């Protein structure tokens, strides 16, 4: 999913999800869109309400494309990348602002842009290189809705079956916002339309089909001061029309198969970074001055330097923001004001046109004041340029450090009943982070089209008299009340988070590579069945299970155990239990949890009661593989538990390399048998496998020398050939 964030930078956030419910930011399309006065809050200009508008995200022939227009620049843009999660994007500029446009790649190789407003929807053909419009290409009006009011815009085009479908939002007289759909069997031909959703103003978006054959619409809905929120709507098909909703309405709840993590687009931050690269949840208001902020200059702090003058937060540079979320949430910072100068203001904001700030300012005599302020012009509806900082209450500050907090309350949610537009914010300060003192007014928040975004938590520092001062922020702490609360997975009385016995199915385990997995009654360590892993063409082809980071949290220790068995021709086989994950740079990494040598026909346990998940791990998979074979194998009683939990299993095999007489130790008696084996033969193939201490599949003099060196203490373990 791509989102509109207008004047915030970096811009056009890319989010990913595996269930349409649990979304996570993974990239941005650009760091800076343009470098003019409006983007830089310079010479009295700003880009509020403009910036990047209504992006369209498409994938075609290995490349991802994003299209959007900007009223701030009067241009439109096509961005491209081959790596949507971690890559950089190249940019092509088009003259003109194409309103709420939608990219479309037709199956005949032609490329189009569908756009328009005022109920008139047009098409314009793009060139094959996707760098601009095709000379002499299609350029025409497709249809007009004939409605009044907001008569139709926000186009999303998709081809499904024989039809081209164009989805629109409209808000005609005597109606709420509605979702329209127009269709045609010819992209340039005649279109017919109908209303496909009329439910409390939820509209503007497209539809998605899932691998299990279900259809959903993803649209937005205004929720007052928190802004526009995405809404997932079931879709059914009637006479080749996609109809959104249940009995014409958006349901309050939707059933999602399996567990889900929930969406977390806001995060705490202790500002402990090794480089000036902030977490993806942060965005600057307008273009930042990258010479005026740092998270490395003072370790563990965000430093905001005042290198320009401002009159209030709306024309201040380097205000750092994160989203807010309903139904209610709280933001806290700890501010060190030691290096602020007279006329400097710093603190925490409920940020919109009608802002509310709690912070510290330095008086002309050098004294520090804790204050709460609002935009003095907002109540009368003045222009942004007329904004001024109206201090509602101030108190003397002692010392240099202070905790600041904003509580946002947007809605109530009780048993599916949702009350909208409470939209209140309250402001607090504290000297110890525990005992909070309310300051100033309760702010009645308002979603104002002058900014056109929901309220944000914003950390600010600006000078009104002289430059050179700075503020240090120790941390940002965020708490929210759950709306769509994921079911909390707690360990059972044994400390287990999951226990897979495979008696009836694969229990969310899947094959890696070419491997197939299935519940099998051929053998079982506990019960009658186990998971049979077959079809392996390489050692890394095995069995895997996705681990939720809501349960298995990076940086914490957990206990993992699984029992393995094989029946192939080899006498022994070496098995690994590993963790696959993506690191902070999006690169695949592998961490070994446990390993062991199994003997043919016998169960063997892979176990580690204290495995620490790497701190930057995400997209985690637990998996079982072999060292160098492609043998079929079985696993059973796979368990993930609280760290330190001992888990009973088959145990490590008594088979020990070098222990040729199987008495549990490697000693001179084994040396005698090793010499006999070298001169003639071993009593069994298992004894020969134990003598093959370098594990190269052949017993020879090199193994005899290694056994001798081990017994004499020259080596402490057998090296693998």
C-alpha positions in Angstrom: 0.0 0.0 0.0 1.1 3.6 -0.7 -0.2 6.4 1.4 -0.5 10.2 0.9 1.5 12.2 3.5 1.6 15.5 1.5 4.1 17.9 3.0 5.8 15.4 5.4 9.2 14.0 4.5 10.3 11.4 3.6 7.2 11.1 1.5 4.8 8.5 0.0 5.3 5.7 2.6 5.2 2.1 1.3 3.5 -0.3 3.7 3.3 -4.1 3.5 0.9 -6.7 4.9 0.2 -10.4 4.6 -3.4 -10.2 5.8 -4.7 -6.7 4.8 -5.0 -5.9 8.5 -1.4 -5.9 9.9 0.4 -3.1 8.1 4.1 -2.1 8.5 6.1 0.7 6.9 9.0 -0.7 4.9 10.1 2.2 2.7 9.5 5.7 1.3 9.3 6.7 -2.4 11.4 9.9 -1.8 13.3 11.8 0.8 12.7 15.2 -0.8 10.2 15.9 -3.6 11.4 19.4 -4.5 13.6 22.2 -3.1 11.6 25.4 -3.6 10.5 28.0 -1.0 7.2 26.2 -0.4 8.9 22.9 0.4 11.4 24.6 2.7 9.1 26.9 4.7 11.1 29.8 3.3 10.2 33.5 2.5 6.7 33.1 4.1 5.7 30.2 1.8 4.6 26.7 2.7 3.2 23.5 1.2 0.4 22.8 3.7 -2.5 20.9 2.1 -0.4 20.3 -1.0 2.8 18.2 -1.5 2.3 14.6 -2.6 -1.3 13.8 -3.5 -3.2 10.6 -4.1 -0.5 8.2 -5.1 -1.1 5.2 -7.4 1.1 2.1 -6.8 1.5 -0.6 -9.6 3.7 -3.5 -10.4 4.6 -4.5 -14.0 7.2 -6.7 -15.5 9.5 -6.7 -12.5 9.2 -3.0 -11.8 7.2 -1.1 -9.2 5.7 2.3 -10.2 4.2 5.1 -8.1 2.4 8.0 -9.8 1.2 11.2 -8.0 0.8 14.9 -8.6 1.6 17.9 -6.5 -0.3 21.2 -6.4 2.8 22.6 -4.6 5.0 22.1 -7.6 2.3 22.1 -10.3 3.9 18.9 -11.6 3.2 15.1 -11.6 5.8 12.3 -11.0 6.5 8.8 -12.0 8.8 6.9 -9.7 10.2 3.5 -10.4 12.1 0.8 -8.4 12.9 -2.9 -8.7 13.1 -3.3 -4.9 10.0 -1.9 -3.3 11.0 -2.6 0.3 14.6 -1.5 0.4 15.5 0.1 -3.0 15.8 3.6 -4.1 13.4 5.2 -6.6 14.2 7.0 -9.8 12.0 10.0 -10.7 10.5 11.3 -14.0 8.7 14.7 -13.9 5.6 15.5 -16.0 4.4 19.1 -16.4 0.9 19.6 -15.1 -1.0 18.3 -12.1 -3.0 15.2 -12.9 -5.7 15.0 -10.2 -6.1 11.7 -8.3 -4.6 9.7 -11.1 -4.4 5.9 -11.5 -1.7 4.1 -13.5 -2.8 1.2 -15.6 -0.8 -1.4 -17.6 -3.0 -3.1 -20.2 -2.4 -6.6 -21.3 -1.8 -5.5 -24.9 1.3 -3.6 -23.9 -0.2 -0.1 -23.8 0.0 2.1 -20.7 -2.5 4.6 -19.4 -3.2 7.3 -16.9 -6.8 7.6 -15.6 -7.5 10.9 -13.8 -10.0 13.7 -13.3 -12.2 15.7 -10.9 -15.6 17.4 -11.0 -17.1 14.2 -12.2 -15.2 14.2 -15.5 -12.8 11.2 -15.9 -10.2 11.3 -18.6 -7.5 8.9 -20.0 -4.1 9.8 -21.3 -1.7 7.3 -22.8 1.8 6.9 -21.4 4.9 5.9 -23.5 6.4 2.4 -23.2 9.3 3.7 -21.2 7.0 5.2 -18.6 8.9 8.5 -18.7 6.0 10.6 -20.1 3.1 10.7 -22.4 3.0 8.9 -25.7 3.1 11.3 -28.7 -0.2 10.9 -30.6 -1.5 8.5 -28.0 -5.0 8.3 -26.5 -6.1 11.4 -24.8 -9.9 11.8 -24.2 -12.7 12.1 -21.8 -14.1 8.7 -20.8 -17.3 9.7 -19.1 -18.9 12.3 -16.8 -20.9 11.2 -13.7 -23.5 14.0 -14.1 -23.7 14.5 -10.3 -23.4 17.7 -8.4 -21.3 18.5 -5.3 -18.2 16.4 -5.2 -19.3 14.7 -8.3 -16.5 12.1 -8.8 -12.8 11.8 -8.4 -10.2 9.5 -6.8 -10.0 7.2 -9.7 -8.7 3.6 -9.3 -8.7 1.4 -12.4 -8.4 -2.4 -12.6 -9.1 -5.0 -15.2 -10.9 -8.0 -13.9 -12.1 -10.6 -16.4 -13.7 -9.0 -19.4 -14.2 -5.6 -17.8 -12.2 -2.5 -17.0 -13.5 -1.1 -13.7 -13.0 2.5 -12.6 -13.7 3.2 -8.9 -14.5 6.8 -7.8 -15.6 8.7 -4.7 -18.5 11.2 -4.9 -20.4 13.3 -2.4 -23.6 14.6 -4.2 -26.2 16.8 -2.6 -28.5 15.2 0.0 -26.1 12.2 0.4 -23.0 11.1 2.3 -19.8 10.1 0.5 -20.4 7.1 -1.8 -18.3 4.7 -3.8 -19.0 4.6 -7.5 -18.0 2.0 -10.0 -17.9 2.4 -13.8 -17.2 -0.5 -16.2 -16.5 -1.1 -19.9 -15.2 -3.9 -22.0 -13.1 -1.4 -23.9 -10.8 0.9 -22.0 -11.5 3.7 -24.5 -15.1 2.8 -25.0 -18.5 3.5 -23.4 -18.8 3.1 -19.6 -21.8 2.3 -17.4 -21.8 3.1 -13.7 -23.6 2.4 -10.4 -23.2 3.0 -6.7 -21.4 0.1 -5.0 -21.2 1.4 -1.4 -23.2 4.0 0.6 -22.2 3.5 4.2 -21.3 6.4 6.6 -18.9 8.1 4.1 -16.5 5.2 3.5 -15.2 5.5 -0.1 -12.3 6.1 -2.4 -10.2 3.1 -3.1 -9.9 -0.2 -5.1 -10.5 -3.9 -4.6 -8.2 -6.8 -3.9 -8.5 -10.6 -4.3 -6.7 -12.9 -1.8 -5.1 -16.3 -2.5 -8.1 -18.0 -0.9 -10.5 -16.5 -3.4 -12.0 -13.7 -1.2 -12.5 -10.1 -2.3 -12.1 -6.9 -0.3 -12.3 -3.2 -0.9 -9.8 -0.9 0.8 -11.2 2.6 1.1 -10.9 5.5 3.6 -13.2 7.1 6.0 -12.9 10.5 7.8 -12.6 10.1 11.5 -12.4 13.7 12.6 -9.2 15.0 14.1 -7.3 11.7 13.8 -7.7 12.0 10.0 -8.6 9.5 7.3 -8.3 5.9 8.3 -8.3 2.8 6.0 -11.4 0.7 6.1 -11.4 -3.0 4.9 -14.8 -3.9 3.3 -15.9 -7.4 2.1 -16.8 -7.5 -1.6 -19.2 -9.8 -3.3 -19.9 -10.1 -7.1 -23.3 -9.6 -8.6 -23.7 -9.8 -12.4 -20.1 -8.8 -12.8 -20.4 -5.8 -10.5 -18.2 -5.7 -7.3 -20.5 -4.8 -4.5 -18.9 -3.6 -1.3 -20.2 -4.2 2.3 -22.6 -6.5 4.0 -26.2 -5.6 3.2 -24.9 -2.4 1.8 -23.0 -1.4 4.9 -19.4 -1.5 6.2 -19.4 -4.1 8.9 -17.9 -3.1 12.3 -15.8 -6.3 12.4 -14.3 -8.6 9.8 -13.1 -12.1 10.3 -9.5 -12.7 9.3 -8.2 -16.3 8.8 -5.4 -17.1 11.3 -3.8 -14.9 13.8 -2.8 -11.3 13.0 -0.3 -8.9 14.5 -2.2 -5.6 14.2 -0.9 -2.4 12.6 1.8 -0.4 14.4 2.8 2.8 12.5 4.0 4.7 15.5 6.9 3.6 17.7 8.9 4.6 20.8 12.4 5.9 20.3 15.3 6.3 22.7 17.3 7.9 19.9 20.2 5.5 20.2 21.5 5.4 16.6 24.9 4.8 15.1 24.1 7.2 12.1 21.7 10.0 11.3 19.0 7.7 9.9 15.8 7.8 11.8 13.3 5.0 12.2 10.8 4.8 9.4 7.9 6.0 11.5 9.3 9.5 11.7 8.6 12.2 9.2 9.7 15.9 9.1 7.3 18.7 8.6 8.4 20.0 5.1 12.0 19.6 4.0 14.4 19.2 6.9 17.6 21.2 7.3 19.9 18.1 7.7 22.7 20.3 9.1 20.5 21.3 12.1 19.6 17.9 13.6 21.5 14.9 14.9 21.0 11.7 16.8 24.8 11.0 17.0 26.1 14.3 18.3 25.0 13.4 21.8 24.5 9.7 22.1 21.0 8.7 23.0 19.5 12.1 22.2 17.8 13.9 19.4 19.5 17.3 19.0 17.5 20.0 17.3 19.6 23.1 16.5 17.9 26.5 15.8 19.5 27.8 12.6 16.7 30.0 11.5 14.0 32.2 13.0 10.3 31.4 13.2 7.1 33.0 14.8 5.3 29.7 15.7 5.5 26.0 15.0 3.8 26.2 11.6 6.8 28.1 10.1 9.5 26.4 12.1 12.0 24.1 10.4 12.8 20.6 11.6 9.7 19.7 13.4 9.8 15.9 13.7 6.5 14.0 13.7 4.7 10.7 14.0 1.1 9.8 13.4 -1.5 9.6 16.1 -4.0 6.7 16.4 -7.5 6.2 17.7 -9.3 5.6 19.9 -6.8 7.4 22.2 -3.1 7.6 22.6 -0.3 9.4 24.6 3.1 10.8 23.7 5.8 11.7 26.1 9.3 13.3 25.7 12.0 14.2 28.1 13.5 17.6 27.2 16.9 19.0 28.2 16.7 22.8 27.9 20.3 23.5 29.0 21.4 25.0 25.8 18.3 26.9 24.7 18.7 30.7 24.3 16.4 33.7 25.0 13.4 33.5 22.7 13.8 29.7 22.0 10.8 27.4 22.2 10.9 23.6 22.4 8.6 20.8 23.3 5.8 18.5 22.2 2.9 19.4 20.0 -0.5 18.1 19.0 0.2 19.2 15.5 -2.3 20.5 13.0 -3.5 24.0 12.0 -5.3 24.3 15.4 -2.2 23.1 17.3 -1.6 22.7 21.0 1.9 22.8 22.4 3.4 22.0 25.7 7.0 23.0 26.1 9.7 25.3 27.5 10.6 28.8 26.4 13.4 31.0 27.5 12.5 34.5 28.7 14.6 37.6 27.9 16.2 37.4 31.4 17.3 33.8 30.8 14.6 32.2 33.0 12.9 29.1 31.8 9.1 28.9 31.5 7.0 25.7 31.1 4.0 26.7 28.9 1.0 25.5 27.0 0.0 27.4 23.8 -2.5 27.3 20.9 -2.6 28.9 17.5 -4.2 32.2 18.2 -5.8 32.6 14.8 -7.2 29.1 14.4 -10.5 29.8 16.3 -11.4 32.6 13.9 -10.4 30.7 10.8 -7.6 33.0 9.7 -4.9 32.1 7.2 -1.9 30.0 8.1 0.3 33.1 7.5 -1.7 34.8 10.2 -0.9 32.2 12.8 0.6 33.2 16.1 1.6 31.4 19.3 -1.0 32.2 22.0 0.3 31.1 25.4 -2.6 29.9 27.6 -0.6 29.2 30.8 3.0 29.3 31.9 4.9 28.5 35.1 8.5 28.9 36.2 10.7 25.9 35.6 13.4 24.7 38.0 16.4 22.9 36.6 17.1 22.0 33.0 15.2 18.8 32.4 11.4 18.3 32.1 9.0 15.6 31.0 6.2 16.6 28.6 3.1 14.7 27.7 0.1 15.0 25.4 -3.0 12.8 25.8 -5.1 12.5 22.6 -8.7 11.2 22.8 -10.4 10.7 19.4 -13.1 8.1 19.9 -14.7 5.6 22.2 -15.0 2.0 21.2 -17.1 -0.3 23.3 -18.3 -3.7 22.1 -18.3 -2.6 18.5 -20.1 0.8 19.2 -17.9 3.6 18.0 -18.4 7.2 19.1 -16.8 9.6 16.7 -15.2 13.1 17.0 -14.5 13.4 20.7 -11.2 15.0 19.5 -9.8 16.3 22.8 -6.1 16.8 23.7 -4.7 17.5 27.2 -1.2 18.7 28.1 1.0 17.8 31.1 4.5 18.3 32.5 6.4 16.4 35.2 9.8 16.5 36.9 10.0 12.8 37.5 8.1 11.2 34.7 5.5 9.8 37.1 3.6 12.7 38.8 2.0 14.8 36.0 0.6 18.3 36.3 -2.0 19.5 33.8 -1.3 22.8 32.1 -3.3 25.1 29.9 -6.6 24.3 28.2 -8.1 21.1 26.9 -7.6 21.5 23.1 -10.7 20.8 21.0 -8.9 19.3 18.0 -10.2 20.0 14.5 -9.4 18.3 11.1 -8.7 21.4 9.0 -8.3 21.3 5.3 -5.6 24.0 5.5 -3.3 21.2 6.5 -5.5 18.3 5.2 -3.9 15.7 7.6 -4.8 14.2 10.9 -3.2 15.3 14.1 0.4 14.3 14.8 2.7 14.1 17.7 5.5 16.6 16.9 8.8 17.4 18.6 9.8 21.0 17.9 12.5 23.5 18.6 12.7 27.0 17.1 14.2 30.4 17.7 12.3 33.7 17.7 15.1 36.1 18.4 18.6 34.7 17.8 19.9 31.5 16.3 22.5 29.2 17.8 20.5 27.5 20.7 19.4 23.9 20.6 17.2 21.4 22.5 18.1 17.8 23.4 15.4 15.2 23.5 16.2 12.1 25.6 13.4 9.9 24.3 10.0 9.7 22.7 7.5 7.3 24.4 4.2 6.3 22.9 1.2 4.4 24.3 -2.1 3.7 22.6 -5.4 2.1 23.5 -6.1 -0.9 21.3 -8.9 -0.7 18.8 -8.4 -3.9 16.8 -6.8 -5.8 19.6 -4.9 -8.8 18.3 -5.6 -11.9 20.5 -2.8 -12.0 23.0 -0.9 -15.3 22.8 0.2 -16.3 26.3 2.3 -19.4 27.2 0.5 -22.3 28.7 1.1 -23.7 32.1 4.3 -25.4 30.8 5.6 -22.2 29.4 4.9 -23.2 25.7 3.8 -20.6 23.1 3.2 -23.3 20.5 3.3 -27.1 20.4 2.9 -28.8 17.1 2.3 -32.6 17.1 1.0 -32.9 13.5 -1.7 -35.4 14.4 -4.2 -34.0 11.8 -2.4 -31.4 9.6 0.8 -29.5 9.1 -0.1 -26.9 11.7 1.2 -23.8 9.8 4.5 -25.5 8.8 5.4 -25.2 5.2 8.1 -26.5 2.9 11.2 -24.6 2.0 12.3 -24.6 -1.6 11.2 -27.8 -3.4 10.3 -29.6 -0.1 6.7 -30.8 0.5 5.3 -31.3 4.0 2.4 -33.5 5.1 1.0 -35.1 8.2 2.1 -38.7 8.2 1.0 -41.8 10.1 4.2 -43.7 9.3 5.8 -42.8 12.6 5.5 -40.4 15.5 7.6 -39.5 18.5 4.5 -38.5 20.5 1.1 -39.8 19.3 0.7 -41.5 16.0 1.7 -38.9 13.4 4.5 -36.6 12.5 5.4 -34.1 9.8 6.9 -35.8 6.7 9.3 -33.7 4.7 9.9 -35.0 1.2 10.8 -33.8 -2.3 14.0 -32.2 -1.2 16.6 -31.5 -3.9 19.0 -29.6 -1.7 20.1 -29.6 2.0 18.4 -26.3 2.7 15.0 -27.6 1.4 13.3 -28.4 4.7 10.4 -27.5 6.9 9.6 -24.0 8.2 7.3 -22.1 10.5 6.7 -18.4 10.6 7.3 -16.7 14.0 5.2 -13.7 15.0 7.2 -10.8 16.4 4.3 -10.1 18.7 5.2 -13.3 20.6 8.8 -13.9 19.7 10.3 -10.5 20.3 13.7 -9.5 19.0 16.3 -9.2 21.7 14.6 -11.7 24.0 15.5 -15.3 24.8 13.3 -18.3 24.0 13.4 -22.1 24.2 13.0 -24.1 21.0 12.8 -27.9 20.6 12.0 -30.3 17.8 12.5 -34.1 17.3 13.8 -35.4 14.0 14.1 -38.8 12.4 15.2 -40.2 9.0 15.0 -43.7 7.4 17.2 -43.2 4.3 20.3 -45.2 3.3 22.9 -43.2 5.2 23.7 -44.4 8.7 23.8 -40.9 10.1 22.7 -37.4 9.1 23.4 -34.0 10.5 20.5 -31.7 11.2 20.2 -28.0 11.9 17.4 -26.0 13.5 17.9 -22.3 12.4 16.2 -18.9 12.4 15.9 -17.1 9.1 15.2 -13.4 9.4 15.6 -10.0 7.7 18.0 -7.6 9.4 17.7 -3.8 9.6 18.9 -3.4 6.0 16.4 -6.0 4.7 19.1 -8.6 4.1 18.4 -12.3 4.8 20.3 -13.6 7.8 20.5 -17.0 9.4 21.2 -17.9 13.0 21.9 -21.4 14.3 19.6 -22.5 17.1 20.7 -26.1 17.5 22.4 -29.0 15.6 22.9 -32.7 16.0 23.8 -36.0 14.4 20.9 -38.4 14.0 21.2 -42.2 13.6 19.0 -43.9 11.0 15.7 -45.0 12.3 16.0 -43.2 15.7 14.5 -40.0 17.0 16.9 -37.2 17.9 16.2 -33.9 19.6 17.3 -30.5 18.5 17.0 -28.2 21.4 18.2 -24.8 22.8 16.5 -23.4 25.9 18.2 -20.0 25.7 18.2 -18.8 22.2 18.3 -15.0 21.9 16.6 -13.6 18.8 18.7 -10.9 17.1 17.7 -7.4 18.1 17.0 -6.3 14.5 15.2 -9.4 13.4 11.9 -9.3 11.4 10.0 -11.6 9.0 11.3 -14.6 11.1 11.1 -18.3 10.2 12.0 -21.3 12.3 13.3 -24.0 10.0 14.8 -27.5 10.0 17.4 -28.6 7.4 20.3 -31.0 7.0 24.0 -30.4 6.6 24.6 -31.8 3.1 21.9 -34.4 2.3 18.5 -34.4 0.6 17.1 -37.3 2.6 13.4 -37.3 3.4 12.8 -36.9 7.2 10.2 -36.5 9.9 9.8 -33.9 12.6 7.5 -34.1 15.7 6.7 -32.3 18.9 8.0 -28.9 17.6 7.8 -26.5 20.6 8.5 -22.8 21.2 8.5 -21.6 24.8 9.6 -19.1 27.3 13.3 -18.7 27.6 14.9 -21.1 30.0 12.2 -23.7 29.7 13.5 -27.3 29.6 11.6 -29.4 27.1 11.6 -33.2 27.2 12.4 -34.9 23.9 14.3 -37.8 22.4 17.5 -36.2 23.6 20.8 -36.0 21.8 21.8 -39.3 20.3 24.3 -41.5 22.1 26.1 -41.6 18.8 29.3 -39.6 19.3 32.0 -39.1 16.7 35.0 -41.2 17.7 33.1 -43.4 20.1 33.4 -46.6 18.2 32.4 -48.9 21.0 29.5 -46.7 22.0 30.3 -46.4 25.7 29.9 -42.7 25.7 33.5 -41.6 25.8 36.4 -41.5 23.2 39.4 -43.3 24.7 42.2 -45.8 24.0 39.7 -48.6 23.5 38.2 -46.7 20.5 41.8 -46.2 19.2 42.3 -49.9 19.2 39.0 -50.4 17.2 39.9 -47.6 14.9 43.3 -49.3 14.0 41.5 -52.6 13.5 39.0 -50.9 11.2 41.8 -49.3 9.2 43.6 -52.6 8.8 40.6 -54.8 8.1 37.0 -53.8 8.8 34.5 -52.6 11.5 32.0 -54.7 13.3 29.1 -52.5 11.9 28.4 -49.7 9.5 27.4 -47.6 12.5 30.9 -48.2 14.1 32.4 -47.1 10.8 30.3 -43.9 10.8 31.5 -43.1 14.3 35.1 -43.6 13.1 34.6 -41.1 10.2 35.3 -38.2 12.5 36.0 -35.7 9.8 32.5 -36.6 8.3 33.7 -36.8 4.7 31.9 -40.1 4.2 35.1 -42.2 4.0 37.1 -43.7 6.9 40.8 -43.5 6.3 44.2 -42.7 7.9 43.2 -39.1 8.3 40.4 -40.1 10.7 42.8 -42.4 12.6 45.3 -39.5 13.1 42.4 -37.2 14.3 41.2 -39.8 16.9 44.8 -40.3 18.2 45.2 -36.5 18.5 41.9 -36.2 20.3 42.8 -38.9 22.8 46.2 -37.3 23.4 44.6 -33.9 23.9 46.2 -32.3 20.9 42.7 -31.2 19.6 39.5 -30.6 21.5 37.1 -31.3 18.7 37.1 -33.0 15.4 37.3 -30.7 12.4 34.9 -31.2 9.5 36.7 -32.0 6.3 
